[in-house]
Amino acid sequence: MNTSAVPTLEIRPALEIRNVSLSFKGVKAISDLTFQVERQEICALIGPNGAGKSSLLNILNGVYVPDSGEIVFEGEHFRRMQPLEAARRGIGRGFQNNALFSGMSVLDNVIAGLSRHSRVTLLEEAFRFPRALKEERQFRERARDVLHLFDLDKHAGTIVGTLPYGVQKKVEIARAIVGTPRLLLLDEPLAGMNSEEKQAIAAVIARLNKELKLTIVLIEHDIGIVLKLAHHVVVLDYGRKLADGLPETIRDNPDVIAAYLGSDRKEVAA
Ligand SMILES: Nc1ncnc2c1ncn2[C@@H]1O[C@H](COP(=O)(O)OP(=O)(O)OP(=O)(O)O)[C@@H](O)[C@H]1O
């Protein structure tokens, strides 16, 4: 049999970080970092404070431009990309501290997540042209569908700032995915939560990954949750990659234990 005639399926990773470096006025935030994220995996970035985790997310959604190296997203190479372009290419982002409009309703906050996808001009919007009205209707419907997915229907008209923190975090993640990204970046989505809220948000993240087939890169300090939630863990330390692999191999890696897990290890191994 002539195997060369058999078509091969090219299965590319969702995301490749290739030799990326970034510094701020001489301070190295990221040094020659290389790793890849497979499609539909949850990849957790862990590491001590100042390790470069948030800086990397900021590169991935176009806020920072690396000094060198490149990013390959779904086979397309780039080094410089505006946040608007990142959103249009299918990269969604949630932030470390809620970046919601606290005086606006839940529904309007989620609709705001679609503004970068708008096709209407300011003029069309100002004069309420039919195209603008149609888009507004479509955005509203899409936002309502997403609220339903998050079981937030009953809060649609509620002012976001009046809701408990755990619910606000759900709204923020809803806003990050309303534009149907294929890669979702989450910066400490469980920060500041009690353990019940953490479990609820971790369950939401697992569902988004499974049901919407979303590739997710998240930063998280709660190692217990990371080991349960992530398929792949990348450990950063002083901007360098210290380890990269399956959660269980990371948990047992002596360098990681020394640099980061420390006394948490017993709890992690339990
Ligand atoms: N905008 C900036 N200007 C100057 N230095 C910065 C900037 N952003 C990050 N840094 C520096 O880059 C390094 C990496 O910071 P970064 O916030 O990426 O780390 P991190 O791993 O996300 O930390 P944390 O867990 O505390 O959020 C640190 O030394 C930090 O002080």
The ligand as a Tripos MOL2 file, in Angstrom:
@<TRIPOS>MOLECULE
LIG
   31    33     1     0     0
SMALL
NO_CHARGES

@<TRIPOS>ATOM
      1 N1          3.1030   47.6010   33.1050 N.pl3     1 LIG1
      2 C1          4.2270   47.2450   33.7410 C.ar      1 LIG1
      3 N2          5.2370   48.1260   33.9220 N.ar      1 LIG1
      4 C2          6.3840   47.7650   34.5390 C.ar      1 LIG1
      5 N3          6.6110   46.5250   35.0250 N.ar      1 LIG1
      6 C3          5.6380   45.6260   34.8920 C.ar      1 LIG1
      7 C4          4.3940   45.9200   34.2380 C.ar      1 LIG1
      8 N4          3.6040   44.7940   34.2480 N.ar      1 LIG1
      9 C5          4.3350   43.8460   34.8650 C.ar      1 LIG1
     10 N5          5.5390   44.3330   35.2590 N.ar      1 LIG1
     11 C6          6.6140   43.5860   35.9370 C.3       1 LIG1
     12 O1          6.8020   42.3820   35.1920 O.3       1 LIG1
     13 C7          6.9970   41.2840   36.0630 C.3       1 LIG1
     14 C8          5.9230   40.2260   35.8250 C.3       1 LIG1
     15 O2          4.6750   40.7510   36.2890 O.3       1 LIG1
     16 P1          3.2840   40.0140   36.0550 P.3       1 LIG1
     17 O3          2.2090   40.9120   36.5740 O.co2     1 LIG1
     18 O4          3.1920   39.5550   34.6640 O.co2     1 LIG1
     19 O5          3.4600   38.7420   37.0200 O.3       1 LIG1
     20 P2          2.3370   37.7300   37.5630 P.3       1 LIG1
     21 O6          2.9610   36.3910   37.5110 O.co2     1 LIG1
     22 O7          1.0660   37.9330   36.8140 O.co2     1 LIG1
     23 O8          2.1770   38.2030   39.0630 O.3       1 LIG1
     24 P3          0.8500   38.1800   40.0310 P.3       1 LIG1
     25 O9          0.6090   36.7440   40.3520 O.co2     1 LIG1
     26 O10         1.3130   38.9860   41.2030 O.co2     1 LIG1
     27 O11        -0.2670   38.8390   39.2640 O.co2     1 LIG1
     28 C9          7.0190   41.8410   37.4780 C.3       1 LIG1
     29 O12         8.3540   42.1140   37.8210 O.3       1 LIG1
     30 C10         6.2250   43.1260   37.3350 C.3       1 LIG1
     31 O13         6.6180   44.0810   38.3050 O.3       1 LIG1
@<TRIPOS>BOND
     1     1     2 1
     2     2     3 ar
     3     2     7 ar
     4     3     4 ar
     5     4     5 ar
     6     5     6 ar
     7     6     7 ar
     8     6    10 ar
     9     7     8 ar
    10     8     9 ar
    11     9    10 ar
    12    10    11 1
    13    11    12 1
    14    11    30 1
    15    12    13 1
    16    13    14 1
    17    13    28 1
    18    14    15 1
    19    15    16 1
    20    16    17 2
    21    16    18 1
    22    16    19 1
    23    19    20 1
    24    20    21 2
    25    20    22 1
    26    20    23 1
    27    23    24 1
    28    24    25 2
    29    24    26 1
    30    24    27 1
    31    28    29 1
    32    28    30 1
    33    30    31 1
@<TRIPOS>SUBSTRUCTURE
     1 LIG1         1 GROUP 0 **** ****
